[in-house]
C-alpha cells in the first residue's frame, strides 16, 4: 500500500480560530470592556472573559460580571492591578463593602442611569461578591500556573440565620397578586402562577420552552433549568397547566413566555410587571416586591401547610441542602409549637405510670 504524500506547498483552507470565538456574548463584551482600561497584551481581559465564559447559565454570567466589576474598579482606582493584588488589599476591599453604597436607578434619569446612593450590601450579598472574586482568582491561578488567590483567607460574613431575609406575603396577598395578574393578561397570569405554584426562579421560568412541556406517569410536567445549569422535571399543577394552555393558544414551540416578536421575556420587564401588579393588588411591601418573592412565598406557604414534610418541600424548592429550606420556615421559634410540650407530656405520663406501680 503506497503512502499518501502531502505536497510542501499545500495550504489548508481552514481559518485559524481563537478560543474566544466560542465564548458567549456576555464574556466577549466583558473582555472588551476591560481591555479599554489595560494596555494591549495585558492578560486580565482574556482571563476574565474565559472565566465568565465557563459559567453555565446567562444569569450566573451576568451576576459574576456585576460582582467582579466592583472588585476590578476598586483595585484599579487604588493604583493596583487585580492580578497583582495581595491579601491586605483583598481584606481592605472586604471592609470597604461593609459601608460602600450600592448603585440605584436615578429617578427621572436616562434609561439605565444609576448612582451610588443605595444602602450597603447585606451580609449575603457581600459573601456572594467575595466568593465570586475568589472564584476568578482561583481560575487565574490555574490558568497562569502562578500566583495565589488573595481572597482565600479573607473572612466571609457569617450567614447563619433563623429565617429568610426576603419579605414575603401571606397566602391571601398571593391570591390578590395572582388575581391582579389574571385581570392583566393571560401571559402575566400564566407566568406568575407557574412561578408560584412550581417554586421557580425567574431565570428558570424565562429559559423554559414550550417543547419542555410534557407528561410523565399521568402528571403534566415541565423540564426546567435550575441554578447551576442542572435540569429537573417538575410537576405542573392543573391550574398552572390550564393557564399556560390558555396563554399558548395552540403554540407548540419557542420560549414558553415570550414577547410578541417571539423572543424570551426580558427579566427587567418581569421585575416591573410584578411590582406593578403587587401595587395594584394592594400588597403592603409592593415597593420592594420582586420576582423571587413568588418562590419565597411558595416555599413558605408549603412549609406552613398542615402535615408538611421538610424533604417534600425541599424537593419542591429545588434546594440541595435542607438547611436552606428551613430558612423559609416561619413556624420556627413559635412558642406554641415547641416540641418541649410534647416530650414533657410524655415524660409526665411515664412518671405517672411509675408512681402507680409503686
N, C-alpha and C positions, 0 to 999 in steps of 0.2 A: 504494500500500500504506500503510495507516494505521499510525502508531506506537503502541506499547503504552505507555500511561501508567501510572505507579506512583502509587498513592494516597499522599498525605503521611502518612496515619495508619496505613499498612500496617506490621505488626510481624512480623519474621522469627521463626519458632518455633525455629530452630536455636540451641541453647545455646552460649554462649561457652566455648571450651575453652582450657586452659592447655597450654603445651608440655610441662609436667611430666606431664600426663595420659598421655603416650605413653612415659614413662620405664619401664624395667624396675624391678621391686620393689626390687632392691638399691640403685639410685640414689635412689629415693624414701625408703627407710629411712635411708640415709646423710645425705641432706639434712636430714631431720627430726632426726637425731642431732646434727648440727652446729648446727642452729637453736636448740637448747636452751642453747648456750653463747654466743650472739651476740644483740645487740639486734635487734628487728624491723626489717626493711629492710636489714640487712647483706647485701652481695652474696655473701659466701663460701658459704653453704649452697647457694644456687641454682647458683653456678658449679661447685662440687664435684659436685653432683648431675648437672648437664649433662655434665661431664667423664666421670663414671663411666658415664652412660647411653650415651655414644658408643663405649664399648669393645665389641668384637664378641662376646665369649663370657662366660657367667656366671663361669667360672673366672678370666678376666682381670679382670672387675669386682671379684670378691671379693678377689683379690690386691692390686689397686690401692687398694681401701678400707683393707685392713690396713696397707699401706705408707704411704699418705697420713695415716692416723690418727696414726702415730708422729710425723711432722713437725708436724702441726697441734697436737698436745698439747705438743710441745717448744716451739713458738713461743708458744703461749698461756701456758704456765707461766713464760715469761720476759717476761711483760707485753708481748708483741708480738702482731702480727696477721699471719697468713701473707701476706695481700695487700700488706702494707707492709714485708715482710722485705727486707733488703738482703743484699749479698754476704757481709759479715762474719758475719751471723747464720747464713746457709746454710753457710758454711765451718765455723763453730763446731759446727753440727749434724752435719756430716760427721765431725768429730773425736770428737764425743760417741758416734757409732755404733761407733767402734773399740773402746770399752770398755763400753758400756752392756749390761747383762744382757738376755737375751731372756725372753719370758713362757713359763712352764712350768706344766703342769697340777698342781694341788695334790693330793698323794696323800691319798686319803680325804676330799677336799673335795667340795663340791657339783658337780653336772654343769656343766662349762664354767668352773669356777673356776680362775683362773690367778694366778701371782705372778711377779715379775721375779727369777728365780733361775737362769735358763738361761745358757749360755755366750754370749759376744758373737757377733754375726753374722759369718759368713765374708765373705771379700772379694767373692764373687759376690753374696751376699745384700745387702751394703752397696751394691754397684754397682747392683743392681736397684732398691733403695729410692730411691737418689738419682736414678736415671733416671725413676722414677715421679713424684717431686717436680718434676723439670724438665718432665716432660710436662704436669703440671697447670698450672704457671706459664706455660708457652708457650701453653697453651689459654686461660688467663685473659687474657694479653696480647692475643691475637687477639680474644677476645670483648669485652673492655672498650675495646680500641683505645688502651690506655695502659699505662704501667708497663714492667717488664722482668723477665726470668727471673733470679732471684738465684742459681740453680744452674748457670747457663750456664758459668761459669768455675771451678766447684768441681771439684777433681781427683777422678777416679774411681779406684778400686783397679785395679791392673794385673792383668788376669785371664789373662795368658799363662802356660800351664802345660803340663806334659808329658803329663798324662793326666787322666781324670775323677776328681773327688774322691769320688764315690759308692763306698761299699764294696760290691763285687759278690760274686757267688757263682760257684763252679765249676759246670761242666755237671752233675757228679754231684749237687751240692747242689740245683741247679734241678730235677733229676729227682725228688729226695726231696721237695721242696716240692710239685711237681705231684702226686706220689703221695699226699701228705697231703691235698691239695685233692680228689682223686678219691675218697678214703675219706670225706671230709667231706660232700659233696653234689654232685649234678650241676651245680648253679649255680656253686658255688665252682670246680669243675674247669673248666667251660666258660669262666668269666671269666678265671682265671689263665692257662690255656693259650692263650686268644685274645690276651691282653695280651703274653704272652711270645713266641708264635710269629709275631705280627704287629707286634711292637715298638710297642705302643700306649701312649700316656699314659693315665692314669686317666680324665681328663675326656673323652677321645676314646671310650673304651670305654663310659662311662656315658651319653654323649649319643647313642650309636648306637641305631637302632630296627630291629625285625625287618624292616620294609619296606625297609631299606637293604641287605639281603642280595640277592644276585643272581648272574648268570652272565655271563661275558664271554669269548668265544673259548675256551670249554672250561674256563675257570677259575671256581671258586667265588669270589665277591667280596663285599666289604663297603665301602660308601661311608661314609667316616668324616670327621668334622670335626677338623681339625688345629689346632695352636696358631695364634692369629691369625685364626681363623674360616674359613680356606680349606678346601676339601673335596678329598678324594682317594679314588680307587678302589683298594683294596688286595686282594691275593690272600689268600684264606683257605686255609691248608694243610689237607689232608684230615683229619688228626687233630683239628684245631680245629673243622672243619666238622661232623665226626661228634659231637664233644662238644656243640656248640651244638644240633644236631638232637635229641640225647637230652634235653637240658635243656628245649628249647622244647616237645617232645612234641606237635607239631602246631599250636602257637600261631602265628598269622600276622600279628599286629600288636602295636603297643605297644613300650615300651622293650625293647631286646634283653636287658638284665639288669635285672630288676625285682623289687620286693617282692611279697608275697602279695596286696597291695591294688592292684597294677598301677602303682605309682609307681617311678621310676628309683631304683636303689640310692643310698644316701647315701654320699658319699666317706669320711666318718668311719667308717662301718661297714666299708668295704673296708680302710681302714688297720688297724682292729682285727683283721679277718679274716686278712690276710696276715701280720700279726705273730704271731697265734696259730698259724697253720699253719707258719710258719717255726720257731717254738719246738717244735711237735710234730715237725717234720722233723729237729730237732737241728742246725739251721744255727747256726754259731758266732756270727754277728752278728744273731741273731734279735731282740734287744732294740732294735736300730736299723733293723730291716728295714722298708721302706715300699714302696708300690705301684710307684714309679718304678724300684726296683731290678730289676723284671721287664724293663722296657725296656732298662735299662743292661746287664743280663746278656745279653739277646738280641743287642744290637749288639756287645758284647764277644766273645761266642761266635761270632758271624758273621764278625767280623774275624779270629779265630784259626783259622778253618777253612782247610784246605789249598786253595790256589788262590783265596782270597777276593780280590775286586776292590773297591777303595775306592768306585768310583762305584755299584756294585750295592748295597753296604751303606749308602751314603749315601741312596740312594733308599728302601731298606727302612726306614731310621731316620727318614725324612721330614726330613732336615736340609737346609737351604738352602745351607749352606757346608760343603765337605768338611773344613775345619779342625775343625769341631765333631765330625764323625765320627772324626777322627784322635785326639781326646782319649780315645776309648774303646779305642784300640789298645794292648793290653798287650804287644805284640811290640816296641814302640818301646824302644830302649835296650838290647835284648838283644845281648850281645857276639857270640853265635854266629850271629846273623842280620845282622851288619853287611855292607852292600854292599861294604865295603872289601876283603873277602876275594875277592869275585868280580872286581873290577876289577884287583886286584893280580895275580891268577892270569892274567887275560887279557893284562896287560902283560908278565908273565913269558914267556908263550908268544910274544908279538911279539918280545921281546928275543932269545929262543932262535932264532927264525926269522931274525932279523937276523944273529946270530952265525954261523949255519950258512951264510949267503950270503957271508960274508967269507972 
